[in-house]
Amino acid sequence: MSALHLQGIYPPVPTFFTPDEELDLATLEGHLRWLAESDIAGYVVLGSNGEAPHLTSEEREQVIRTARQVIDQLDHPKEIAHPRLQLLAGCGEQSTRATIAGCERAARAGADAVLVLPPFYFRGRMTGAALLAHYRAVANYSPLPVVIYNMPANTAGLDIEASLICRLAEEHPNIIGLKDSAGNIAKLAQIVDQLDASRPDFAVLAGSAGFLLPALAVGARGGVPALANVLPQQVCRVQTLFASGCLEEARRLQARLVALNALLTTTYSVAGLKAALQLLRGYGGQPRSPVLPLDGQELAQLRAALAPFVSEGLSND
């Protein structure tokens, strides 16, 4: 089994761009450093919020290397004091061969683990047998531990079955976890229960702050919520309160996060996340084409949703 254990909150960080849509690695570095001041456990780069499909292979490697350098610098005793942050990198491609190559590049660039979406272009042929063979091959050849990424909204509705996830986890020690963004709590409970004895190291991570507390209640080890980019301390506090047995306080905080989280995920996606960072932190910029930034009406709605948190002391500092 892998020595890497996942526990806590891992913000899926955006990839920032200059006005002419080139990589803005300086802003990425600053964002990572700011997040490190909270109680996060690490970062996810090149996920859905990282606009991975819009980046070249070379750009993806640059993003991973930048995050690795930040983590290494933060580990220096003169920097922010915290346990070593973990770095997960999205590597899902439409072919098994390309996915494995992406895992190899991520390893060279300094990632600790890879997050792998299922291939979905030929959706009708992505049977259980095809997905089983794909993830087995990736786990066999990836130099890094593999986290299965289940996100039907971004994979033409493909929702990996619980039985398949459990089978892969039980068969392959290099598959160490699941990030699930579908939000089926009964399914997450089934996975945790089935793997409790056979793979106690296997980590289920909630893919959204919208159902973080319910996921923790059925055994999730943490989450990869987009909202943690904007409100890292509040999202981390949901898990801290849950772990401390302060369930009513955790419930109240969870409830407060739901509406804003929905705007930044279901409604506005990465454009909303970047707009929220621009409003709160003074950076964020725009998504890469063809995704459009928020219009005036959308910005007004987002600003209103952020207002209660701004009044509690959030600023651009």
C-alpha positions in Angstrom: 0.0 0.0 0.0 1.1 3.6 -0.6 2.7 5.5 2.1 0.7 8.6 1.1 -2.4 9.1 3.2 -5.0 11.8 2.3 -6.8 13.6 5.1 -8.2 17.2 5.1 -9.0 19.9 2.7 -7.3 20.2 -0.7 -8.4 23.3 -2.6 -8.6 22.7 -6.4 -6.7 25.8 -7.4 -7.4 27.8 -10.5 -4.8 28.3 -13.3 -4.3 32.0 -13.6 -3.7 33.8 -16.9 -2.4 37.2 -18.1 -4.8 39.4 -20.1 -3.4 37.8 -23.3 -4.1 34.3 -21.9 -0.5 33.3 -21.1 0.2 31.5 -17.8 0.4 33.8 -14.8 2.6 31.8 -12.5 3.4 34.7 -10.2 -0.3 35.0 -9.3 -0.6 31.2 -8.9 2.4 31.3 -6.5 0.8 34.1 -4.4 -2.5 32.3 -4.2 -0.8 29.1 -3.0 1.1 31.0 -0.4 -2.1 32.7 0.9 -3.9 29.4 1.1 -1.0 27.9 3.1 -1.8 30.3 5.9 -5.0 28.4 6.5 -5.4 24.8 7.7 -5.4 23.1 4.3 -3.7 19.7 3.8 -2.5 20.4 0.3 -3.4 21.5 -3.2 -5.0 20.0 -6.3 -3.7 21.5 -9.5 -5.0 20.9 -13.1 -8.4 19.8 -12.0 -11.7 21.1 -13.5 -11.1 24.5 -11.7 -7.5 24.4 -13.0 -8.9 24.5 -16.6 -6.7 21.5 -17.4 -8.3 20.8 -20.9 -7.3 24.3 -21.9 -3.6 23.8 -21.2 -0.8 22.2 -23.2 1.3 19.4 -21.8 4.1 21.9 -21.3 1.9 24.4 -19.5 0.6 21.7 -17.2 4.1 20.7 -16.2 4.9 24.4 -15.5 1.9 24.6 -13.2 2.9 21.5 -11.2 6.6 22.6 -11.0 5.5 26.0 -9.6 3.3 24.4 -7.0 6.1 22.1 -6.0 8.5 25.0 -5.6 6.1 26.9 -3.4 5.6 23.8 -1.2 9.3 23.3 -0.9 9.9 26.9 0.0 7.1 26.8 2.6 8.7 23.8 4.2 11.7 26.0 5.0 11.7 26.9 8.7 11.8 30.6 8.0 8.5 30.3 6.0 5.0 29.7 7.1 5.0 27.0 9.8 2.8 24.0 8.9 3.2 20.2 8.2 4.3 19.4 4.6 1.5 20.1 2.1 0.6 17.4 -0.4 0.4 18.1 -4.1 -2.2 16.3 -6.3 -2.2 16.8 -10.1 -5.0 16.1 -12.5 -3.9 13.7 -15.2 -7.0 12.3 -16.8 -6.9 12.0 -20.6 -9.1 10.3 -23.2 -6.7 7.4 -23.8 -5.0 5.1 -21.4 -1.6 5.7 -23.0 -1.9 9.5 -22.7 -3.1 9.3 -19.1 0.0 7.2 -18.2 2.2 9.7 -19.9 0.6 12.5 -18.0 1.2 10.7 -14.7 4.9 10.3 -15.6 5.1 14.1 -16.4 3.4 14.9 -13.1 6.0 12.7 -11.2 8.9 14.5 -12.9 7.4 17.9 -12.1 7.0 17.0 -8.4 3.4 15.9 -7.7 2.7 13.5 -4.8 -0.3 11.8 -6.4 -2.5 12.0 -9.5 -6.2 12.6 -9.9 -7.6 10.7 -12.8 -11.0 11.4 -14.5 -12.4 8.5 -16.5 -12.2 8.7 -20.3 -15.6 9.7 -21.7 -15.3 10.7 -25.3 -16.6 7.4 -26.5 -19.2 7.4 -23.7 -21.2 4.4 -25.0 -18.1 2.2 -24.9 -17.0 3.1 -21.5 -18.4 0.0 -19.9 -17.4 -1.4 -16.5 -14.9 -3.7 -18.2 -13.3 -0.8 -20.1 -13.0 1.4 -17.0 -11.6 -1.5 -15.0 -8.9 -2.1 -17.6 -8.1 1.6 -17.9 -7.6 2.2 -14.2 -5.7 -1.0 -13.7 -3.3 0.0 -16.5 -2.9 3.5 -15.1 -2.3 2.2 -11.6 0.2 -0.3 -12.9 2.3 2.2 -14.7 1.9 5.4 -12.9 4.9 6.3 -10.8 2.6 8.1 -8.4 -0.4 7.0 -6.3 -3.7 7.3 -8.1 -6.9 9.0 -6.9 -10.1 8.2 -8.9 -12.0 11.3 -9.9 -15.7 10.8 -10.3 -17.4 13.9 -11.8 -20.4 13.0 -14.0 -21.1 16.7 -14.8 -17.8 16.9 -16.7 -17.7 13.4 -18.2 -20.9 13.3 -20.3 -22.8 11.8 -17.3 -20.4 8.9 -16.7 -20.8 8.0 -13.0 -18.4 5.3 -11.9 -20.3 2.6 -10.0 -19.5 2.0 -6.3 -18.8 -1.7 -7.0 -16.2 -0.8 -9.6 -14.4 1.7 -7.3 -14.3 -0.8 -4.5 -13.0 -3.5 -6.8 -10.2 -1.3 -8.0 -9.3 -0.3 -4.5 -9.2 -3.8 -3.3 -7.1 -5.1 -6.2 -4.6 -2.3 -6.5 -2.6 -0.7 -3.7 -1.5 2.2 -5.9 -5.1 3.4 -6.0 -5.4 5.3 -2.8 -8.5 7.4 -2.9 -11.6 8.8 -4.6 -12.7 12.3 -5.2 -16.4 12.2 -5.8 -18.2 15.3 -7.1 -21.6 13.6 -7.8 -22.8 14.1 -4.2 -24.5 10.7 -3.8 -24.0 10.3 0.0 -25.5 6.8 0.1 -22.9 5.7 -2.5 -20.1 7.2 -0.5 -21.3 5.4 2.6 -21.3 2.2 0.7 -17.8 2.6 -0.5 -16.4 3.5 2.9 -18.2 0.6 4.5 -17.1 -2.0 2.0 -13.4 -0.8 2.1 -13.3 -0.3 5.9 -11.5 -3.6 6.6 -9.8 -4.4 3.3 -8.4 -0.9 2.5 -8.4 1.3 5.7 -5.9 3.6 4.0 -8.3 4.3 1.1 -9.5 8.0 1.4 -12.9 9.2 0.1 -12.9 13.0 -0.5 -16.0 15.1 -1.1 -15.7 17.0 -4.3 -17.8 19.9 -3.2 -18.2 22.1 -0.1 -22.0 21.7 -0.7 -22.0 18.2 0.8 -18.8 18.2 2.8 -20.4 17.7 6.2 -22.7 14.9 5.1 -19.7 13.2 3.4 -17.7 13.4 6.6 -20.6 11.9 8.5 -20.5 8.8 6.4 -16.7 8.4 6.6 -15.0 10.8 4.1 -11.5 11.9 5.1 -11.8 15.4 3.7 -12.6 17.2 0.5 -11.5 18.9 -2.7 -13.9 21.9 -2.7 -13.6 24.8 -5.0 -15.0 27.1 -2.3 -11.8 26.4 -0.3 -10.0 28.7 -2.7 -12.2 31.6 -1.5 -13.0 30.7 2.1 -10.3 28.3 3.0 -10.5 28.7 6.8 -14.3 28.4 6.9 -14.3 25.2 4.8 -11.5 23.7 6.9 -13.4 24.6 10.0 -16.4 22.4 8.9 -14.1 19.4 9.2 -12.4 20.6 12.4 -15.8 21.1 14.1 -17.0 17.7 12.9 -13.8 16.0 14.2 -14.2 17.8 17.5 -17.8 16.6 17.9 -19.3 20.1 17.6 -21.9 18.9 15.2 -24.5 21.7 15.6 -21.9 24.4 14.9 -20.6 22.4 12.0 -24.1 22.1 10.6 -24.7 25.8 10.9 -21.5 26.6 9.1 -22.1 24.0 6.4 -25.6 25.5 5.8 -24.1 29.0 5.4 -21.7 27.8 2.7 -24.2 26.1 0.5 -25.6 29.0 -1.5 -22.2 30.6 -2.3 -20.8 27.2 -3.1 -23.6 26.6 -5.6 -22.8 29.8 -7.4 -19.1 28.9 -7.7 -19.7 25.4 -8.9 -23.0 24.5 -10.5 -24.0 28.0 -11.7 -20.9 29.9 -12.7 -18.1 27.2 -12.6 -14.5 28.4 -13.0 -15.6 31.9 -14.2 -17.4 32.4 -10.9 -14.5 31.2 -8.9 -12.1 33.6 -10.6 -14.5 36.4 -10.2 -14.9 35.7 -6.5 -11.2 35.8 -6.0 -11.0 39.1 -8.0 -13.6 40.6 -5.7 -12.2 39.4 -2.5 -8.4 39.2 -3.1 -7.8 41.5 -6.0 -6.7 38.8 -8.4 -8.4 36.0 -10.3 -8.6 37.3 -13.8 -10.5 35.6 -16.6 -10.8 32.0 -17.7 -9.1 31.0 -20.9 -11.3 31.1 -24.1 -13.8 30.0 -25.0 -15.1 30.3 -21.4 -16.4 33.8 -20.9 -16.1 35.8 -17.7 -19.2 36.8 -15.7 -21.4 39.6 -17.0 -22.6 42.5 -15.0 -25.7 40.9 -13.7 -23.9 37.7 -12.7 -21.2 39.7 -10.9 -23.9 41.6 -9.0 -25.4 38.3 -7.8 -22.0 36.9 -6.8 -21.1 40.1 -5.0 -24.4 39.9 -3.0 -23.6 36.3 -2.0 -20.1 37.2 -0.9 -21.3 40.2 1.2 -22.0 38.4 4.4 -18.5 36.9 4.5 -16.9 40.3 3.5 -18.7 41.9 6.5 -17.0 39.4 8.8 -13.6 40.7 7.9 -12.5 39.2 4.5 -10.5 41.7 2.5 -7.9 42.0 -0.2 -5.1 42.0 2.4 
